[in-house]
Amino acid sequence: MLAASDPQDGDIVIRQDARDGKLVFVLHTVPGADQFILQTRDAAIAQAAAFAKRQGVRVWLSNGDGEFALVEDFRVASV
């Protein structure tokens, strides 16, 4: 079976957005509403990775066009 190329329930998505004329990075858990707003991409990735590691899920970057890039996979492999 091929790995999913899109976020699944529980995964963390980071997307770039503009708020009050400033570039920000927004985190949310799939499915769900925005949860965190961070000022830099590095901070967003670090925050998302810390949460995803605790939850055993993946971190994705959204390009805004419905396409996603996998950043890190913290799921435990089944044996």
C-alpha positions as CSV (number, residue, x, y, z in Angstrom):
1,M,0.0,0.0,0.0
2,L,1.3,3.5,-0.9
3,A,1.6,6.1,1.9
4,A,-0.9,8.9,1.7
5,S,0.3,12.1,0.1
6,D,-2.1,14.3,1.9
7,P,-2.7,15.0,5.6
8,Q,-4.8,12.5,7.5
9,D,-6.9,13.0,10.6
10,G,-4.6,14.2,13.5
11,D,-1.8,15.4,11.2
12,I,-0.4,18.9,11.7
13,V,-0.5,21.4,8.8
14,I,1.5,24.6,8.5
15,R,0.3,27.3,6.1
16,Q,1.6,30.7,5.3
17,D,-0.9,33.6,5.7
18,A,-1.0,37.4,6.0
19,R,-2.5,38.9,9.1
20,D,-2.6,42.7,9.5
21,G,-0.2,43.1,6.6
22,K,2.4,40.7,8.2
23,L,3.5,37.3,7.1
24,V,2.7,34.6,9.6
25,F,2.6,30.8,9.8
26,V,-0.6,29.1,11.0
27,L,-0.8,25.7,12.5
28,H,-3.8,23.4,12.7
29,T,-4.6,19.8,13.3
30,V,-6.6,18.0,10.5
31,P,-9.5,18.4,10.6
32,G,-9.9,21.6,12.5
33,A,-9.6,25.3,12.9
34,D,-6.4,27.4,13.2
35,Q,-4.7,26.7,16.5
36,F,-1.4,28.6,16.6
37,I,0.0,31.6,14.8
38,L,3.8,32.0,14.7
39,Q,6.0,34.7,13.2
40,T,8.6,32.6,11.4
41,R,8.6,29.4,9.4
42,D,11.3,27.9,11.6
43,A,9.3,28.5,14.7
44,A,6.2,27.0,13.1
45,I,8.1,23.9,12.0
46,A,9.7,23.5,15.5
47,Q,6.3,23.9,17.2
48,A,4.5,21.6,14.8
49,A,7.3,18.9,15.1
50,A,7.2,19.0,18.9
51,F,3.5,18.5,18.9
52,A,3.5,15.9,16.2
53,K,6.2,13.9,17.9
54,R,4.2,13.7,21.1
55,Q,1.0,12.7,19.2
56,G,2.7,10.3,16.7
57,V,1.5,12.1,13.6
58,R,3.0,13.8,10.6
59,V,3.8,17.5,9.8
60,W,2.9,19.0,6.5
61,L,3.5,22.3,4.7
62,S,0.6,23.7,2.7
63,N,1.3,25.6,-0.5
64,G,-2.2,27.1,-0.4
65,D,-3.2,25.4,-3.7
66,G,-4.4,22.2,-2.0
67,E,-0.9,20.6,-2.3
68,F,1.1,19.5,0.6
69,A,4.8,18.7,1.3
70,L,5.6,16.3,4.1
71,V,8.0,17.8,6.6
72,E,8.4,14.9,9.1
73,D,6.7,11.7,9.9
74,F,6.5,10.7,13.6
75,R,4.1,7.8,13.2
76,V,5.3,4.5,14.7
77,A,5.8,1.8,12.0
78,S,3.7,-1.3,12.4
79,V,5.6,-4.6,12.5
